[in-house]
Amino acid sequence: MSFTLTMSGVIVGRSELEVRDAARQVALGAFRPGLGYDLVQPVFLLYGGAGTDSDALGRYRKAREALRLTLADASGAALSIRDLHIRPRGDGESSDSGLVLEVVTDDARMWTALF
């Protein structure tokens, strides 16, 4: 199932969120940037540079919340999100763009959606 990340109706990108861990409530997958990615990229670069600096992480979270991002499933229904990151892929992760969308959610639809 494809998920679409938008900001004020502009498509930021898409992901299948093919790796799902219901116990940890984390889903992640290869991220395919859309036309709106250039608008949010500077905010997500803050996450990569923050490391463990709590002040930097706070600035990142505040900037990311200001984006008012929405994640919707293939039917267009918005999912509730507790945390969301677009980050470089790690070892063992596959992504043509080199980016991964990682979502933390307790929305039951994430865990019952078919791949």
PASEBA-1860 file (N, C-alpha, C; in nm, 3 decimals):
! residues 115
1> MSFTLTMS> 0.084/-0.118/0.000/0.000/0.000/0.000/0.088/0.124/0.000 ~ 0.052/0.219/-0.081/0.130/0.341/-0.091/0.078/0.446/0.007 ~ 0.170/0.519/0.068/0.137/0.628/0.159/0.194/0.756/0.100 ~ 0.119/0.865/0.113/0.158/0.993/0.056/0.176/1.095/0.167 ~ 0.289/1.164/0.165/0.319/1.269/0.261/0.295/1.403/0.192 ~ 0.211/1.486/0.252/0.180/1.616/0.193/0.199/1.729/0.293 ~ 0.212/1.849/0.237/0.218/1.971/0.316/0.127/2.072/0.246 ~ 0.018/2.107/0.310/-0.079/2.202/0.253/-0.120/2.161/0.111
9> GVIVGRSE> -0.145/2.032/0.091/-0.190/1.983/-0.038/-0.081/1.957/-0.140 ~ 0.043/1.994/-0.108/0.156/1.970/-0.198/0.221/1.836/-0.161 ~ 0.241/1.751/-0.260/0.300/1.619/-0.233/0.449/1.634/-0.206 ~ 0.487/1.596/-0.085/0.627/1.597/-0.043/0.696/1.470/-0.091 ~ 0.622/1.358/-0.087/0.678/1.232/-0.133/0.587/1.115/-0.101 ~ 0.634/0.997/-0.140/0.557/0.873/-0.120/0.648/0.763/-0.068 ~ 0.584/0.667/-0.001/0.656/0.549/0.046/0.557/0.435/0.063 ~ 0.606/0.315/0.047/0.524/0.197/0.073/0.529/0.161/0.222
17> LEVRDAAR> 0.622/0.220/0.294/0.644/0.186/0.436/0.644/0.034/0.452 ~ 0.732/-0.028/0.375/0.733/-0.173/0.363/0.785/-0.248/0.485 ~ 0.853/-0.180/0.575/0.902/-0.245/0.698/0.819/-0.191/0.813 ~ 0.743/-0.281/0.876/0.653/-0.239/0.984/0.676/-0.323/1.108 ~ 0.689/-0.258/1.220/0.709/-0.324/1.349/0.600/-0.276/1.443 ~ 0.491/-0.352/1.453/0.376/-0.312/1.534/0.412/-0.304/1.682 ~ 0.502/-0.389/1.728/0.541/-0.388/1.869/0.608/-0.255/1.907 ~ 0.691/-0.203/1.818/0.759/-0.074/1.843/0.680/0.044/1.788
25> QVALGAFR> 0.575/0.015/1.711/0.490/0.115/1.645/0.569/0.202/1.549 ~ 0.662/0.137/1.476/0.747/0.206/1.379/0.727/0.143/1.241 ~ 0.711/0.228/1.142/0.704/0.184/1.003/0.804/0.267/0.924 ~ 0.873/0.201/0.830/0.968/0.275/0.747/0.976/0.213/0.610 ~ 1.024/0.293/0.517/1.039/0.244/0.382/1.110/0.346/0.294 ~ 1.145/0.300/0.175/1.211/0.387/0.078/1.122/0.508/0.051 ~ 1.182/0.625/0.048/1.109/0.750/0.026/1.134/0.800/-0.114 ~ 1.026/0.827/-0.187/1.034/0.881/-0.322/0.990/1.027/-0.316
33> PGLGYDLV> 1.085/1.121/-0.322/1.050/1.263/-0.310/0.956/1.310/-0.421 ~ 0.866/1.401/-0.383/0.777/1.466/-0.478/0.823/1.609/-0.500 ~ 0.741/1.686/-0.570/0.778/1.824/-0.602/0.796/1.910/-0.477 ~ 0.725/1.878/-0.369/0.733/1.958/-0.248/0.849/1.924/-0.157 ~ 0.928/1.823/-0.192/1.038/1.784/-0.103/1.139/1.896/-0.085 ~ 1.165/1.971/-0.189/1.262/2.081/-0.178/1.221/2.182/-0.070 ~ 1.092/2.194/-0.044/1.043/2.288/0.056/1.071/2.241/0.199 ~ 1.075/2.109/0.220/1.091/2.055/0.355/1.232/2.002/0.382
41> QPVFLLYG> 1.309/1.982/0.277/1.442/1.923/0.292/1.529/1.994/0.396 ~ 1.534/2.127/0.399/1.619/2.194/0.499/1.582/2.157/0.643 ~ 1.454/2.135/0.670/1.411/2.097/0.805/1.463/1.958/0.839 ~ 1.450/1.863/0.747/1.494/1.727/0.775/1.646/1.715/0.781 ~ 1.717/1.806/0.717/1.862/1.809/0.730/1.903/1.847/0.873 ~ 1.818/1.925/0.941/1.844/1.959/1.082/1.849/1.832/1.168 ~ 1.762/1.735/1.137/1.756/1.611/1.214/1.889/1.535/1.204 ~ 1.942/1.526/1.083/2.067/1.456/1.062/2.184/1.522/1.132
49> GAGTDSDA> 2.180/1.654/1.143/2.289/1.726/1.206/2.276/1.743/1.356 ~ 2.160/1.707/1.410/2.135/1.730/1.553/2.206/1.630/1.644 ~ 2.223/1.508/1.595/2.286/1.405/1.679/2.210/1.388/1.810 ~ 2.279/1.401/1.921/2.214/1.387/2.052/2.196/1.521/2.122 ~ 2.222/1.631/2.052/2.207/1.765/2.108/2.059/1.795/2.130 ~ 2.014/1.802/2.255/1.872/1.819/2.285/1.819/1.953/2.235 ~ 1.899/2.058/2.239/1.854/2.189/2.188/1.832/2.182/2.037 ~ 1.926/2.120/1.966/1.914/2.107/1.820/1.795/2.019/1.784
57> LGRYRKAR> 1.772/1.912/1.859/1.657/1.825/1.833/1.527/1.901/1.859 ~ 1.526/1.987/1.960/1.409/2.068/1.989/1.379/2.164/1.875 ~ 1.482/2.227/1.819/1.464/2.318/1.706/1.411/2.241/1.584 ~ 1.465/2.122/1.563/1.419/2.038/1.452/1.272/2.005/1.469 ~ 1.233/1.957/1.587/1.093/1.919/1.609/0.999/2.038/1.592 ~ 1.039/2.153/1.641/0.956/2.273/1.628/0.940/2.311/1.480 ~ 1.049/2.306/1.405/1.044/2.338/1.262/0.960/2.236/1.186 ~ 0.976/2.109/1.221/0.899/2.004/1.153/0.750/2.017/1.182
65> EALRLTLA> 0.713/2.046/1.306/0.572/2.064/1.341/0.511/2.181/1.264 ~ 0.589/2.285/1.240/0.539/2.402/1.167/0.505/2.367/1.022 ~ 0.562/2.258/0.970/0.533/2.217/0.833/0.390/2.163/0.818 ~ 0.333/2.114/0.927/0.197/2.055/0.927/0.185/1.946/0.821 ~ 0.275/1.850/0.827/0.276/1.739/0.733/0.161/1.644/0.761 ~ 0.108/1.586/0.656/0.000/1.489/0.666/0.042/1.362/0.592 ~ 0.022/1.248/0.656/0.048/1.118/0.593/-0.087/1.052/0.567 ~ -0.111/1.014/0.442/-0.238/0.952/0.405/-0.213/0.817/0.339
73> DASGAALS> -0.309/0.726/0.359/-0.299/0.595/0.294/-0.348/0.607/0.150 ~ -0.352/0.494/0.079/-0.387/0.494/-0.063/-0.529/0.544/-0.089 ~ -0.617/0.532/0.011/-0.754/0.580/-0.007/-0.767/0.730/0.023 ~ -0.659/0.792/0.071/-0.660/0.934/0.102/-0.692/0.965/0.247 ~ -0.712/0.862/0.329/-0.742/0.882/0.471/-0.614/0.915/0.547 ~ -0.616/1.025/0.623/-0.500/1.067/0.701/-0.478/0.974/0.820 ~ -0.352/0.945/0.848/-0.315/0.864/0.964/-0.260/0.955/1.072 ~ -0.286/0.920/1.197/-0.228/0.998/1.306/-0.081/0.957/1.321
81> IRDLHIRP> 0.004/1.056/1.345/0.148/1.034/1.352/0.200/1.091/1.483 ~ 0.284/1.014/1.552/0.349/1.067/1.672/0.485/1.126/1.639 ~ 0.554/1.068/1.542/0.685/1.117/1.502/0.709/1.077/1.358 ~ 0.787/1.156/1.286/0.812/1.132/1.145/0.947/1.191/1.109 ~ 1.027/1.114/1.034/1.157/1.162/0.989/1.179/1.119/0.844 ~ 1.242/1.204/0.768/1.297/1.167/0.638/1.447/1.173/0.659 ~ 1.512/1.061/0.641/1.655/1.052/0.673/1.728/0.973/0.565 ~ 1.861/0.984/0.563/1.939/0.900/0.469/1.921/0.753/0.504
89> RGDGESSD> 1.923/0.669/0.403/1.909/0.526/0.429/2.029/0.475/0.507 ~ 2.004/0.374/0.587/2.111/0.311/0.665/2.157/0.183/0.598 ~ 2.253/0.119/0.660/2.301/-0.010/0.609/2.186/-0.110/0.604 ~ 2.175/-0.181/0.495/2.072/-0.282/0.480/1.937/-0.227/0.436 ~ 1.925/-0.095/0.423/1.800/-0.034/0.377/1.813/0.000/0.229 ~ 1.707/-0.025/0.155/1.709/-0.001/0.012/1.627/0.122/-0.022 ~ 1.681/0.208/-0.108/1.608/0.326/-0.152/1.682/0.387/-0.271 ~ 1.612/0.400/-0.384/1.673/0.460/-0.503/1.714/0.605/-0.478
97> SGLVLEVV> 1.635/0.677/-0.397/1.664/0.818/-0.370/1.769/0.834/-0.261 ~ 1.800/0.724/-0.190/1.894/0.732/-0.079/1.826/0.781/0.049 ~ 1.693/0.797/0.046/1.619/0.847/0.161/1.519/0.745/0.211 ~ 1.490/0.753/0.341/1.395/0.664/0.406/1.294/0.750/0.482 ~ 1.167/0.712/0.473/1.063/0.774/0.555/1.040/0.684/0.674 ~ 1.052/0.739/0.793/1.033/0.663/0.917/0.921/0.729/0.996 ~ 0.822/0.648/1.034/0.703/0.699/1.100/0.680/0.622/1.230 ~ 0.648/0.695/1.337/0.605/0.634/1.462/0.457/0.668/1.476
105> TDDARMWT> 0.374/0.565/1.486/0.229/0.586/1.494/0.162/0.476/1.575 ~ 0.055/0.513/1.642/-0.026/0.412/1.709/-0.160/0.396/1.636 ~ -0.167/0.447/1.513/-0.287/0.434/1.430/-0.298/0.288/1.385 ~ -0.404/0.221/1.427/-0.422/0.078/1.400/-0.425/0.047/1.251 ~ -0.465/0.142/1.169/-0.470/0.116/1.024/-0.333/0.087/0.965 ~ -0.227/0.139/1.026/-0.093/0.112/0.977/-0.059/-0.036/0.993 ~ -0.106/-0.095/1.098/-0.071/-0.234/1.127/-0.164/-0.334/1.061 ~ -0.280/-0.287/1.014/-0.374/-0.377/0.948/-0.374/-0.359/0.797
113> ALF> -0.306/-0.256/0.746/-0.302/-0.230/0.601/-0.222/-0.340/0.531 ~ -0.270/-0.378/0.416/-0.201/-0.481/0.338/-0.084/-0.418/0.263 ~ 0.018/-0.496/0.240/0.135/-0.448/0.164/0.104/-0.447/0.017
END
